[in-house]
């Protein structure tokens, strides 16, 4: 077999596998790790790109959901073939680093995969009774923001940890719809993965629009320190549940 034919077959196989994965995502249902009590509210948290729901278990005894509520750690639908690491959609990080910059900027991006992930998450949320606080870290925070500002999903609050904006102009257009939604945003000043400046800018935009935002900058990188969890617990305790 010629080298040219081998290349063509490889390209065709890649296309078939990619198409099959895309079709599977359209009908897949999400799995989750569920902890905590049987009462409302429910805090639903989504992991970052290349991580897994199990990474949240380190905070299981630290996160305090009011009223003995539930903790739900959603598992992303994408799975690495070897590592088993997960994602919510393929995140083209290198392709979104502006010239002369070090970190990606997704604020003008509108990836199609985020809409598929959004639908899968909202399908899962349909079976949860009572108030829902939706949140996530990194890519999970990006997806949380898109659900909050691009859908009518009923939410009691949102938590954005070490995230960034996606299609920010479209999010801003929906500020009036979410003006009564409590929001918690935390980001490390030394984050070497997603820009602190973009997160800070977005928090200030929300505050300027009169939205109830708890903005927690901290000295750290792309992580979730205990101090942020404590601040988040205080935020959760203040969310109206009726």
TIMINU-612149 format. One record per atom (N, C-alpha, C): residue number from 1; residue in one letter; atom name; x, y, z. Coordinates in steps of 0.1 Angstrom, whole numbers, plus 2048, in hexadecimal, padded with zeros to 3 digits. Layout:
% residues N
NODE   palo   vonu   lumtor   east   north    up
NODE    NUM      A       CA      X       Y     Z
...
This chain:
% residues 242
NODE   palo   vonu   lumtor   east   north    up
NODE      1      X        N    809     7F4   800
NODE      1      X       CA    800     800   800
NODE      1      X        C    809     80C   800
NODE      2      X        N    805     816   7F7
NODE      2      X       CA    80E     822   7F6
NODE      2      X        C    80C     82B   802
NODE      3      X        N    816     833   804
NODE      3      X       CA    816     83D   810
NODE      3      X        C    80A     846   80F
NODE      4      X        N    807     84A   802
NODE      4      X       CA    7FC     854   800
NODE      4      X        C    7EE     84D   804
NODE      5      X        N    7ED     840   801
NODE      5      X       CA    7E0     839   804
NODE      5      X        C    7DF     838   813
NODE      6      X        N    7EB     835   81A
NODE      6      X       CA    7EB     833   828
NODE      6      X        C    7E6     840   82F
NODE      7      X        N    7EB     84C   82A
NODE      7      X       CA    7E8     859   830
NODE      7      X        C    7D9     85B   82E
NODE      8      X        N    7D4     858   822
NODE      8      X       CA    7C5     85A   81F
NODE      8      X        C    7BD     852   829
NODE      9      X        N    7C1     845   82B
NODE      9      X       CA    7B9     83C   833
NODE      9      X        C    7BA     841   842
NODE     10      X        N    7C5     846   846
NODE     10      X       CA    7C6     84C   854
NODE     10      X        C    7BD     858   856
NODE     11      X        N    7BD     861   84B
NODE     11      X       CA    7B4     86C   84C
NODE     11      X        C    7A5     868   84D
NODE     12      X        N    7A2     85E   844
NODE     12      X       CA    794     859   844
NODE     12      X        C    790     853   851
NODE     13      X        N    799     84B   857
NODE     13      X       CA    797     845   864
NODE     13      X        C    795     84F   86F
NODE     14      X        N    79D     85A   86F
NODE     14      X       CA    79C     864   879
NODE     14      X        C    78F     86B   877
NODE     15      X        N    78A     86E   86B
NODE     15      X       CA    77D     874   869
NODE     15      X        C    772     86C   86E
NODE     16      X        N    773     85F   86B
NODE     16      X       CA    768     856   86F
NODE     16      X        C    767     855   87F
NODE     17      X        N    773     854   885
NODE     17      X       CA    773     854   894
NODE     17      X        C    76E     861   89A
NODE     18      X        N    772     86C   894
NODE     18      X       CA    76D     879   899
NODE     18      X        C    75E     87A   897
NODE     19      X        N    759     876   88B
NODE     19      X       CA    74B     877   889
NODE     19      X        C    743     86E   892
NODE     20      X        N    748     862   895
NODE     20      X       CA    742     859   89E
NODE     20      X        C    741     85E   8AC
NODE     21      X        N    74C     864   8B0
NODE     21      X       CA    74D     86A   8BE
NODE     21      X        C    743     876   8BF
NODE     22      X        N    742     87E   8B4
NODE     22      X       CA    739     889   8B4
NODE     22      X        C    72A     885   8B5
NODE     23      X        N    727     87A   8AD
NODE     23      X       CA    719     875   8AD
NODE     23      X        C    716     86F   8BB
NODE     24      X        N    720     868   8C1
NODE     24      X       CA    71E     863   8CE
NODE     24      X        C    71B     86D   8D9
NODE     25      X        N    722     878   8D8
NODE     25      X       CA    720     883   8E1
NODE     25      X        C    712     889   8E0
NODE     26      X        N    70C     889   8D4
NODE     26      X       CA    6FF     88E   8D3
NODE     26      X        C    6F4     887   8DB
NODE     27      X        N    6F7     87A   8DE
NODE     27      X       CA    6ED     872   8E5
NODE     27      X        C    6F2     86D   8F2
NODE     28      X        N    6FE     870   8F6
NODE     28      X       CA    704     86B   903
NODE     28      X        C    6FD     871   90F
NODE     29      X        N    6FD     86A   91A
NODE     29      X       CA    6F8     870   927
NODE     29      X        C    704     871   930
NODE     30      X        N    704     87A   939
NODE     30      X       CA    710     87C   942
NODE     30      X        C    70F     873   94E
NODE     31      X        N    71A     870   953
NODE     31      X       CA    71B     869   960
NODE     31      X        C    720     873   96B
NODE     32      X        N    71E     86F   977
NODE     32      X       CA    722     879   982
NODE     32      X        C    725     871   98F
NODE     33      X        N    72D     878   997
NODE     33      X       CA    72F     873   9A5
NODE     33      X        C    726     87C   9AE
NODE     34      X        N    71E     875   9B6
NODE     34      X       CA    714     87C   9BE
NODE     34      X        C    718     87A   9CD
NODE     35      X        N    718     885   9D4
NODE     35      X       CA    71B     884   9E2
NODE     35      X        C    712     88E   9EA
NODE     36      X        N    712     88D   9F7
NODE     36      X       CA    70B     896   A00
NODE     36      X        C    6FD     891   A03
NODE     37      X        N    6F4     89A   A07
NODE     37      X       CA    6E7     896   A0C
NODE     37      X        C    6DD     895   A01
NODE     38      X        N    6D0     894   A05
NODE     38      X       CA    6C5     892   9FC
NODE     38      X        C    6BD     89F   9FA
NODE     39      X        N    6C2     8AA   A00
NODE     39      X       CA    6BA     8B6   A00
NODE     39      X        C    6BF     8C0   9F5
NODE     40      X        N    6B7     8C9   9F2
NODE     40      X       CA    6BB     8D5   9E9
NODE     40      X        C    6C2     8DF   9F2
NODE     41      X        N    6CC     8E6   9ED
NODE     41      X       CA    6CF     8E7   9DE
NODE     41      X        C    6D9     8DC   9DA
NODE     42      X        N    6DB     8DC   9CD
NODE     42      X       CA    6E5     8D3   9C7
NODE     42      X        C    6F0     8DC   9C1
NODE     43      X        N    6FC     8D9   9C5
NODE     43      X       CA    708     8DF   9BF
NODE     43      X        C    70E     8D6   9B4
NODE     44      X        N    70D     8DA   9A8
NODE     44      X       CA    713     8D2   99D
NODE     44      X        C    720     8D8   998
NODE     45      X        N    72A     8D0   998
NODE     45      X       CA    738     8D6   995
NODE     45      X        C    73D     8CE   989
NODE     46      X        N    744     8D5   980
NODE     46      X       CA    74A     8CF   974
NODE     46      X        C    759     8D1   974
NODE     47      X        N    760     8C7   970
NODE     47      X       CA    76F     8C7   971
NODE     47      X        C    774     8CE   965
NODE     48      X        N    782     8D0   965
NODE     48      X       CA    788     8D6   95A
NODE     48      X        C    78C     8CD   94E
NODE     49      X        N    792     8D2   944
NODE     49      X       CA    796     8CB   938
NODE     49      X        C    7A2     8C2   93C
NODE     50      X        N    7A1     8B5   939
NODE     50      X       CA    7AC     8AC   93C
NODE     50      X        C    7AB     8A7   94A
NODE     51      X        N    7A0     8A9   951
NODE     51      X       CA    79F     8A5   95F
NODE     51      X        C    794     89A   960
NODE     52      X        N    78F     898   96C
NODE     52      X       CA    784     88E   96D
NODE     52      X        C    77B     893   979
NODE     53      X        N    76F     88E   97A
NODE     53      X       CA    766     891   985
NODE     53      X        C    76C     88D   993
NODE     54      X        N    775     883   993
NODE     54      X       CA    77B     87E   99F
NODE     54      X        C    784     888   9A6
NODE     55      X        N    789     892   99E
NODE     55      X       CA    791     89C   9A3
NODE     55      X        C    78A     8A5   9AE
NODE     56      X        N    77D     8A6   9AD
NODE     56      X       CA    775     8AD   9B7
NODE     56      X        C    775     8A7   9C4
NODE     57      X        N    777     89A   9C5
NODE     57      X       CA    776     892   9D1
NODE     57      X        C    77F     897   9DC
NODE     58      X        N    78A     89E   9D9
NODE     58      X       CA    793     8A3   9E3
NODE     58      X        C    78C     8AE   9EB
NODE     59      X        N    781     8B4   9E6
NODE     59      X       CA    77A     8BF   9ED
NODE     59      X        C    76D     8BA   9F3
NODE     60      X        N    76B     8AD   9F3
NODE     60      X       CA    75E     8A7   9F7
NODE     60      X        C    75A     8AB   A05
NODE     61      X        N    764     8AA   A0E
NODE     61      X       CA    762     8AE   A1C
NODE     61      X        C    763     8BD   A1F
NODE     62      X        N    766     8C5   A15
NODE     62      X       CA    769     8D3   A17
NODE     62      X        C    75E     8DC   A12
NODE     63      X        N    759     8D8   A06
NODE     63      X       CA    74E     8DF   A01
NODE     63      X        C    741     8DE   A09
NODE     64      X        N    73B     8E9   A0D
NODE     64      X       CA    72F     8E8   A15
NODE     64      X        C    723     8ED   A0E
NODE     65      X        N    71A     8E4   A0A
NODE     65      X       CA    70E     8E7   A03
NODE     65      X        C    703     8EA   A0E
NODE     66      X        N    6FD     8F5   A0D
NODE     66      X       CA    6F3     8F9   A18
NODE     66      X        C    6E8     8EE   A19
NODE     67      X        N    6E2     8ED   A24
NODE     67      X       CA    6D6     8E5   A26
NODE     67      X        C    6D8     8D6   A23
NODE     68      X        N    6E5     8D2   A26
NODE     68      X       CA    6E8     8C4   A23
NODE     68      X        C    6E5     8C0   A15
NODE     69      X        N    6E8     8C9   A0C
NODE     69      X       CA    6E5     8C7   9FE
NODE     69      X        C    6EF     8BD   9F7
NODE     70      X        N    6EC     8BB   9EA
NODE     70      X       CA    6F4     8B1   9E2
NODE     70      X        C    700     8B7   9DB
NODE     71      X        N    70A     8AF   9D9
NODE     71      X       CA    715     8B2   9D1
NODE     71      X        C    715     8A9   9C5
NODE     72      X        N    716     8AF   9B9
NODE     72      X       CA    717     8A7   9AD
NODE     72      X        C    723     8AB   9A5
NODE     73      X        N    72C     8A1   9A3
NODE     73      X       CA    738     8A3   99A
NODE     73      X        C    736     89D   98D
NODE     74      X        N    733     8A5   983
NODE     74      X       CA    730     8A0   976
NODE     74      X        C    73D     89B   96F
NODE     75      X        N    73C     891   967
NODE     75      X       CA    747     88B   95F
NODE     75      X        C    745     890   950
NODE     76      X        N    750     896   94B
NODE     76      X       CA    750     89B   93D
NODE     76      X        C    74E     88F   933
NODE     77      X        N    748     892   928
NODE     77      X       CA    745     887   91E
NODE     77      X        C    751     882   916
NODE     78      X        N    75B     88B   914
NODE     78      X       CA    766     888   90C
NODE     78      X        C    770     880   915
NODE     79      X        N    776     876   90F
NODE     79      X       CA    780     86D   917
NODE     79      X        C    78C     86A   90F
NODE     80      X        N    798     86D   915
NODE     80      X       CA    7A4     86A   90F
NODE     80      X        C    7A6     85B   90E
NODE     81      X        N    7AB     856   902
NODE     81      X       CA    7AC     847   900
NODE     81      X        C    7B5     840   909
NODE     82      X        N    7BF     847   90E
NODE     82      X       CA    7CA     840   916
NODE     82      X        C    7C9     845   925
NODE     83      X        N    7C9     852   927
NODE     83      X       CA    7C9     857   934
NODE     83      X        C    7BB     856   93B
NODE     84      X        N    7B0     856   934
NODE     84      X       CA    7A3     856   93A
NODE     84      X        C    79F     864   93F
NODE     85      X        N    7A7     86E   93C
NODE     85      X       CA    7A4     87C   940
NODE     85      X        C    798     880   938
NODE     86      X        N    790     88A   93D
NODE     86      X       CA    784     88E   937
NODE     86      X        C    784     89C   933
NODE     87      X        N    77A     8A0   92B
NODE     87      X       CA    778     8AE   926
NODE     87      X        C    769     8AF   923
NODE     88      X        N    765     8BC   920
NODE     88      X       CA    757     8BF   91D
NODE     88      X        C    756     8C1   90E
NODE     89      X        N    760     8C6   908
NODE     89      X       CA    761     8C7   8F9
NODE     89      X        C    770     8C9   8F6
NODE     90      X        N    773     8C6   8E9
NODE     90      X       CA    781     8C8   8E6
NODE     90      X        C    785     8D6   8E7
NODE     91      X        N    790     8D9   8EF
NODE     91      X       CA    794     8E7   8F2
NODE     91      X        C    7A1     8EA   8EB
NODE     92      X        N    79F     8F2   8E0
NODE     92      X       CA    7AB     8F5   8D8
NODE     92      X        C    7B2     901   8DF
NODE     93      X        N    7BB     8FE   8E8
NODE     93      X       CA    7C2     908   8F0
NODE     93      X        C    7CC     910   8E7
NODE     94      X        N    7D4     908   8E0
NODE     94      X       CA    7DF     90F   8D8
NODE     94      X        C    7D9     918   8CD
NODE     95      X        N    7CE     914   8C8
NODE     95      X       CA    7C8     91C   8BD
NODE     95      X        C    7C1     929   8C2
NODE     96      X        N    7C0     92B   8CF
NODE     96      X       CA    7BA     937   8D4
NODE     96      X        C    7C4     940   8DC
NODE     97      X        N    7D1     93D   8DA
NODE     97      X       CA    7DA     946   8E0
NODE     97      X        C    7DE     952   8D7
NODE     98      X        N    7DA     95E   8DA
NODE     98      X       CA    7DD     969   8D1
NODE     98      X        C    7EC     96B   8CF
NODE     99      X        N    7EF     971   8C4
NODE     99      X       CA    7FD     973   8C1
NODE     99      X        C    803     97D   8CB
NODE    100      X        N    80F     979   8D0
NODE    100      X       CA    815     981   8DA
NODE    100      X        C    811     97E   8E9
NODE    101      X        N    807     975   8EA
NODE    101      X       CA    802     972   8F8
NODE    101      X        C    806     964   8FB
NODE    102      X        N    805     960   908
NODE    102      X       CA    809     953   90D
NODE    102      X        C    7FD     94A   910
NODE    103      X        N    7F1     951   913
NODE    103      X       CA    7E6     949   918
NODE    103      X        C    7DA     94A   90D
NODE    104      X        N    7D2     940   90D
NODE    104      X       CA    7C7     941   903
NODE    104      X        C    7BC     94B   906
NODE    105      X        N    7B5     950   8FC
NODE    105      X       CA    7AA     959   8FE
NODE    105      X        C    79E     954   8F6
NODE    106      X        N    794     94E   8FD
NODE    106      X       CA    788     948   8F7
NODE    106      X        C    77C     952   8F7
NODE    107      X        N    77F     95F   8FB
NODE    107      X       CA    774     968   8FC
NODE    107      X        C    76C     96B   8EF
NODE    108      X        N    773     969   8E4
NODE    108      X       CA    76C     96B   8D7
NODE    108      X        C    769     95D   8D0
NODE    109      X        N    76B     952   8D7
NODE    109      X       CA    769     945   8D1
NODE    109      X        C    75B     940   8D3
NODE    110      X        N    756     938   8CA
NODE    110      X       CA    749     932   8CC
NODE    110      X        C    74A     923   8C7
NODE    111      X        N    750     91B   8CF
NODE    111      X       CA    752     90D   8CB
NODE    111      X        C    745     905   8CB
NODE    112      X        N    743     8FE   8C0
NODE    112      X       CA    736     8F6   8BF
NODE    112      X        C    735     8EC   8CA
NODE    113      X        N    740     8E6   8CE
NODE    113      X       CA    740     8DC   8D9
NODE    113      X        C    73A     8E0   8E6
NODE    114      X        N    73B     8ED   8E9
NODE    114      X       CA    736     8F2   8F6
NODE    114      X        C    727     8F1   8F6
NODE    115      X        N    720     8F2   8EB
NODE    115      X       CA    712     8F1   8EA
NODE    115      X        C    70D     8E3   8EC
NODE    116      X        N    714     8DA   8E7
NODE    116      X       CA    711     8CB   8E9
NODE    116      X        C    713     8C8   8F8
NODE    117      X        N    71E     8CD   8FE
NODE    117      X       CA    721     8CA   90C
NODE    117      X        C    716     8D1   915
NODE    118      X        N    712     8DD   911
NODE    118      X       CA    708     8E4   918
NODE    118      X        C    6FA     8DD   919
NODE    119      X        N    6F7     8D7   90D
NODE    119      X       CA    6EA     8CF   90D
NODE    119      X        C    6EB     8C3   915
NODE    120      X        N    6F7     8BC   915
NODE    120      X       CA    6F8     8B0   91D
NODE    120      X        C    6F7     8B3   92C
NODE    121      X        N    6FD     8BE   930
NODE    121      X       CA    6FC     8C2   93E
NODE    121      X        C    6EE     8C6   942
NODE    122      X        N    6E7     8CD   93A
NODE    122      X       CA    6DA     8D1   93D
NODE    122      X        C    6D0     8C6   93D
NODE    123      X        N    6D3     8BC   934
NODE    123      X       CA    6CB     8AF   935
NODE    123      X        C    6CC     8A9   943
NODE    124      X        N    6D8     8A9   948
NODE    124      X       CA    6DB     8A3   955
NODE    124      X        C    6D4     8AB   960
NODE    125      X        N    6D4     8B8   95F
NODE    125      X       CA    6CE     8C0   969
NODE    125      X        C    6BF     8BF   96A
NODE    126      X        N    6B9     8BA   95F
NODE    126      X       CA    6AA     8B9   95F
NODE    126      X        C    6A5     8B0   96A
NODE    127      X        N    6AD     8A6   96E
NODE    127      X       CA    6A9     89C   977
NODE    127      X        C    6AC     8A0   986
NODE    128      X        N    6B1     8AC   988
NODE    128      X       CA    6B4     8B1   995
NODE    128      X        C    6A9     8BA   99A
NODE    129      X        N    6A4     8B6   9A6
NODE    129      X       CA    699     8BE   9AC
NODE    129      X        C    69F     8C9   9B5
NODE    130      X        N    698     8D5   9B5
NODE    130      X       CA    69C     8DF   9BE
NODE    130      X        C    6A7     8E8   9B8
NODE    131      X        N    6AB     8F2   9BF
NODE    131      X       CA    6B5     8FC   9BA
NODE    131      X        C    6C2     8F6   9B7
NODE    132      X        N    6C8     8FB   9AC
NODE    132      X       CA    6D5     8F5   9A7
NODE    132      X        C    6DF     901   9A6
NODE    133      X        N    6EB     8FF   9AC
NODE    133      X       CA    6F6     907   9AA
NODE    133      X        C    700     900   9A1
NODE    134      X        N    703     906   996
NODE    134      X       CA    70C     900   98C
NODE    134      X        C    719     906   98C
NODE    135      X        N    724     8FE   98B
NODE    135      X       CA    731     904   98B
NODE    135      X        C    73B     8FB   985
NODE    136      X        N    747     900   984
NODE    136      X       CA    752     8F8   97E
NODE    136      X        C    75F     8FF   97F
NODE    137      X        N    76A     8F7   97C
NODE    137      X       CA    777     8FB   97C
NODE    137      X        C    77D     8FB   96E
NODE    138      X        N    784     906   969
NODE    138      X       CA    78A     907   95C
NODE    138      X        C    780     905   951
NODE    139      X        N    781     8FA   949
NODE    139      X       CA    777     8F8   93E
NODE    139      X        C    769     8F6   944
NODE    140      X        N    768     8F0   950
NODE    140      X       CA    75B     8EE   956
NODE    140      X        C    755     8FC   95A
NODE    141      X        N    75D     906   95D
NODE    141      X       CA    758     913   960
NODE    141      X        C    754     91A   953
NODE    142      X        N    75B     917   948
NODE    142      X       CA    757     91D   93B
NODE    142      X        C    74A     918   937
NODE    143      X        N    747     90B   939
NODE    143      X       CA    73A     905   936
NODE    143      X        C    72F     90A   93F
NODE    144      X        N    733     90C   94C
NODE    144      X       CA    729     912   955
NODE    144      X        C    724     91F   950
NODE    145      X        N    72E     928   94C
NODE    145      X       CA    72B     935   948
NODE    145      X        C    722     935   93B
NODE    146      X        N    725     92C   932
NODE    146      X       CA    71D     92B   926
NODE    146      X        C    70F     927   929
NODE    147      X        N    70D     91D   932
NODE    147      X       CA    700     919   936
NODE    147      X        C    6F8     925   93C
NODE    148      X        N    6FF     92C   945
NODE    148      X       CA    6F9     937   94C
NODE    148      X        C    6F5     942   942
NODE    149      X        N    6FD     945   939
NODE    149      X       CA    6FB     951   930
NODE    149      X        C    6F6     94E   922
NODE    150      X        N    6F5     941   91F
NODE    150      X       CA    6F0     93E   911
NODE    150      X        C    6E4     935   912
NODE    151      X        N    6DF     932   91D
NODE    151      X       CA    6D2     929   91E
NODE    151      X        C    6C9     92F   929
NODE    152      X        N    6BD     929   92A
NODE    152      X       CA    6B4     92E   934
NODE    152      X        C    6B4     924   940
NODE    153      X        N    6BE     91C   942
NODE    153      X       CA    6BF     912   94D
NODE    153      X        C    6BC     919   95A
NODE    154      X        N    6B3     914   962
NODE    154      X       CA    6B0     919   96F
NODE    154      X        C    6BB     916   978
NODE    155      X        N    6C1     921   97E
NODE    155      X       CA    6CC     91F   987
NODE    155      X        C    6CB     928   994
NODE    156      X        N    6D0     923   99F
NODE    156      X       CA    6CF     92B   9AB
NODE    156      X        C    6DC     933   9AD
NODE    157      X        N    6E7     92F   9A6
NODE    157      X       CA    6F4     936   9A7
NODE    157      X        C    6FE     92F   99E
NODE    158      X        N    709     936   99B
NODE    158      X       CA    713     92F   993
NODE    158      X        C    721     932   99A
NODE    159      X        N    72A     928   997
NODE    159      X       CA    738     929   99D
NODE    159      X        C    742     927   992
NODE    160      X        N    74A     931   990
NODE    160      X       CA    754     931   985
NODE    160      X        C    762     931   98B
NODE    161      X        N    769     926   98B
NODE    161      X       CA    776     924   991
NODE    161      X        C    781     923   986
NODE    162      X        N    78A     92C   985
NODE    162      X       CA    795     92B   97C
NODE    162      X        C    791     92A   96E
NODE    163      X        N    786     931   96A
NODE    163      X       CA    781     92F   95C
NODE    163      X        C    784     93B   954
NODE    164      X        N    77D     93C   949
NODE    164      X       CA    77E     948   940
NODE    164      X        C    771     949   938
NODE    165      X        N    770     954   930
NODE    165      X       CA    764     956   928
NODE    165      X        C    765     94F   91B
NODE    166      X        N    759     94C   915
NODE    166      X       CA    758     946   908
NODE    166      X        C    74D     94E   901
NODE    167      X        N    750     954   8F5
NODE    167      X       CA    746     95C   8EE
NODE    167      X        C    740     966   8F8
NODE    168      X        N    74A     96E   8FD
NODE    168      X       CA    746     977   908
NODE    168      X        C    73C     982   904
NODE    169      X        N    73C     986   8F8
NODE    169      X       CA    732     990   8F4
NODE    169      X        C    724     98B   8F5
NODE    170      X        N    722     97E   8F1
NODE    170      X       CA    715     978   8F2
NODE    170      X        C    711     976   901
NODE    171      X        N    71B     973   909
NODE    171      X       CA    718     972   918
NODE    171      X        C    713     97F   91D
NODE    172      X        N    71A     98A   919
NODE    172      X       CA    716     997   91E
NODE    172      X        C    708     99B   91A
NODE    173      X        N    704     997   90E
NODE    173      X       CA    6F6     99B   90A
NODE    173      X        C    6EC     995   913
NODE    174      X        N    6EF     98A   91A
NODE    174      X       CA    6E6     983   923
NODE    174      X        C    6E7     987   931
NODE    175      X        N    6EF     991   934
NODE    175      X       CA    6F0     996   942
NODE    175      X        C    6E3     99A   948
NODE    176      X        N    6DA     9A1   941
NODE    176      X       CA    6CD     9A5   947
NODE    176      X        C    6C5     999   94C
NODE    177      X        N    6C6     98E   944
NODE    177      X       CA    6BE     982   948
NODE    177      X        C    6C2     97C   955
NODE    178      X        N    6CF     97D   958
NODE    178      X       CA    6D5     977   963
NODE    178      X        C    6D9     981   96E
NODE    179      X        N    6D2     98D   96E
NODE    179      X       CA    6D6     997   978
NODE    179      X        C    6D4     993   986
NODE    180      X        N    6CB     98A   989
NODE    180      X       CA    6C8     986   997
NODE    180      X        C    6D0     979   99B
NODE    181      X        N    6D8     974   992
NODE    181      X       CA    6DF     967   995
NODE    181      X        C    6EC     969   99C
NODE    182      X        N    6ED     964   9A8
NODE    182      X       CA    6F9     965   9B0
NODE    182      X        C    705     95E   9A9
NODE    183      X        N    711     964   9A8
NODE    183      X       CA    71C     95E   9A1
NODE    183      X        C    728     95F   9AA
NODE    184      X        N    730     955   9A9
NODE    184      X       CA    73D     954   9B1
NODE    184      X        C    748     951   9A6
NODE    185      X        N    752     95A   9A6
NODE    185      X       CA    75D     959   99D
NODE    185      X        C    76A     959   9A5
NODE    186      X        N    773     94F   9A3
NODE    186      X       CA    780     950   9A9
NODE    186      X        C    78B     94C   99F
NODE    187      X        N    796     953   9A0
NODE    187      X       CA    7A1     951   996
NODE    187      X        C    7AE     954   99C
NODE    188      X        N    7B8     94C   999
NODE    188      X       CA    7C6     94F   99E
NODE    188      X        C    7CD     959   996
NODE    189      X        N    7D4     962   99D
NODE    189      X       CA    7DB     96D   996
NODE    189      X        C    7E6     968   98D
NODE    190      X        N    7EC     95C   991
NODE    190      X       CA    7F7     957   98A
NODE    190      X        C    7F3     94B   981
NODE    191      X        N    7E7     94A   97E
NODE    191      X       CA    7E2     93F   975
NODE    191      X        C    7E9     93F   968
NODE    192      X        N    7F0     933   965
NODE    192      X       CA    7F8     932   959
NODE    192      X        C    7F0     92A   94E
NODE    193      X        N    7E3     928   950
NODE    193      X       CA    7DB     920   946
NODE    193      X        C    7D0     929   940
NODE    194      X        N    7C9     930   948
NODE    194      X       CA    7BE     939   944
NODE    194      X        C    7C0     947   94A
NODE    195      X        N    7BE     951   943
NODE    195      X       CA    7C1     95F   946
NODE    195      X        C    7BA     964   953
NODE    196      X        N    7C1     969   95C
NODE    196      X       CA    7BB     96F   968
NODE    196      X        C    7B5     97C   963
NODE    197      X        N    7BB     984   95A
NODE    197      X       CA    7B6     991   956
NODE    197      X        C    7A8     990   94F
NODE    198      X        N    7A6     985   947
NODE    198      X       CA    799     983   941
NODE    198      X        C    78E     980   94B
NODE    199      X        N    792     978   955
NODE    199      X       CA    788     975   960
NODE    199      X        C    785     982   968
NODE    200      X        N    78F     989   96B
NODE    200      X       CA    78D     996   972
NODE    200      X        C    785     9A0   96B
NODE    201      X        N    787     9A1   95E
NODE    201      X       CA    780     9AA   955
NODE    201      X        C    771     9A6   955
NODE    202      X        N    76E     999   954
NODE    202      X       CA    761     994   953
NODE    202      X        C    75A     996   961
NODE    203      X        N    760     994   96C
NODE    203      X       CA    75A     997   979
NODE    203      X        C    756     9A5   97A
NODE    204      X        N    75F     9AE   975
NODE    204      X       CA    75C     9BD   976
NODE    204      X        C    750     9C0   96D
NODE    205      X        N    74F     9BA   961
NODE    205      X       CA    744     9BC   958
NODE    205      X        C    737     9B8   95F
NODE    206      X        N    737     9AD   966
NODE    206      X       CA    72B     9A8   96D
NODE    206      X        C    727     9B2   978
NODE    207      X        N    731     9B6   980
NODE    207      X       CA    72E     9C0   98B
NODE    207      X        C    729     9CD   985
NODE    208      X        N    72E     9D2   97A
NODE    208      X       CA    72A     9DE   974
NODE    208      X        C    71B     9DD   96F
NODE    209      X        N    717     9D1   96C
NODE    209      X       CA    70A     9CE   967
NODE    209      X        C    700     9CC   973
NODE    210      X        N    705     9CE   97F
NODE    210      X       CA    6FC     9CC   98B
NODE    210      X        C    6F9     9BE   98F
NODE    211      X        N    701     9B5   98A
NODE    211      X       CA    6FF     9A7   98D
NODE    211      X        C    707     9A3   99A
NODE    212      X        N    700     99B   9A2
NODE    212      X       CA    706     997   9AF
NODE    212      X        C    711     98D   9AE
NODE    213      X        N    71E     993   9AE
NODE    213      X       CA    72A     98B   9AB
NODE    213      X        C    733     98B   9B8
NODE    214      X        N    737     97F   9BC
NODE    214      X       CA    742     97E   9C6
NODE    214      X        C    74F     97B   9BE
NODE    215      X        N    758     984   9BE
NODE    215      X       CA    764     983   9B6
NODE    215      X        C    770     980   9C0
NODE    216      X        N    776     975   9BE
NODE    216      X       CA    781     971   9C7
NODE    216      X        C    78E     96E   9C0
NODE    217      X        N    796     979   9BE
NODE    217      X       CA    7A3     977   9B9
NODE    217      X        C    7AD     971   9C3
NODE    218      X        N    7B6     969   9C0
NODE    218      X       CA    7BF     964   9CA
NODE    218      X        C    7CD     962   9C4
NODE    219      X        N    7D7     962   9CD
NODE    219      X       CA    7E5     960   9C9
NODE    219      X        C    7E7     951   9C7
NODE    220      X        N    7E7     94D   9BA
NODE    220      X       CA    7E9     93E   9B7
NODE    220      X        C    7E7     93C   9A8
NODE    221      X        N    7E8     930   9A4
NODE    221      X       CA    7E8     92D   996
NODE    221      X        C    7DA     927   992
NODE    222      X        N    7DB     91D   989
NODE    222      X       CA    7CF     916   983
NODE    222      X        C    7CB     90B   98D
NODE    223      X        N    7C5     90F   998
NODE    223      X       CA    7C2     905   9A2
NODE    223      X        C    7B6     90A   9AB
NODE    224      X        N    7B2     902   9B5
NODE    224      X       CA    7A8     906   9BE
NODE    224      X        C    7AD     905   9CC
NODE    225      X        N    7B2     90F   9D2
NODE    225      X       CA    7B7     90E   9E0
NODE    225      X        C    7AB     90E   9EA
NODE    226      X        N    7AF     909   9F6
NODE    226      X       CA    7A5     908   A00
NODE    226      X        C    79E     915   A04
NODE    227      X        N    7A5     920   A02
NODE    227      X       CA    7A0     92D   A05
NODE    227      X        C    794     930   9FC
NODE    228      X        N    795     92C   9EF
NODE    228      X       CA    78A     92E   9E6
NODE    228      X        C    77E     926   9E9
NODE    229      X        N    780     919   9ED
NODE    229      X       CA    775     911   9F2
NODE    229      X        C    76E     917   9FD
NODE    230      X        N    775     91C   A07
NODE    230      X       CA    76F     923   A12
NODE    230      X        C    767     92F   A0E
NODE    231      X        N    76C     937   A05
NODE    231      X       CA    764     942   9FF
NODE    231      X        C    758     93D   9F8
NODE    232      X        N    759     933   9F0
NODE    232      X       CA    74E     92D   9E9
NODE    232      X        C    743     928   9F3
NODE    233      X        N    748     922   9FE
NODE    233      X       CA    73E     91D   A08
NODE    233      X        C    736     929   A0E
NODE    234      X        N    73D     934   A10
NODE    234      X       CA    736     940   A15
NODE    234      X        C    72C     945   A0B
NODE    235      X        N    730     945   9FE
NODE    235      X       CA    727     949   9F3
NODE    235      X        C    71A     940   9F3
NODE    236      X        N    71D     932   9F3
NODE    236      X       CA    711     929   9F2
NODE    236      X        C    708     92B   9FE
NODE    237      X        N    70D     92E   A0A
NODE    237      X       CA    704     930   A16
NODE    237      X        C    6FB     93B   A14
NODE    238      X        N    6FE     945   A0C
NODE    238      X       CA    6F6     951   A0A
NODE    238      X        C    6EC     950   9FF
NODE    239      X        N    6EC     945   9F7
NODE    239      X       CA    6E3     944   9EB
NODE    239      X        C    6D5     941   9F0
NODE    240      X        N    6CB     949   9EB
NODE    240      X       CA    6BD     947   9EF
NODE    240      X        C    6B9     93A   9E9
NODE    241      X        N    6B2     932   9F1
NODE    241      X       CA    6AE     924   9EC
NODE    241      X        C    69F     923   9E9
NODE    242      X        N    698     92E   9EA
NODE    242      X       CA    689     92E   9E7
NODE    242      X        C    686     937   9DC
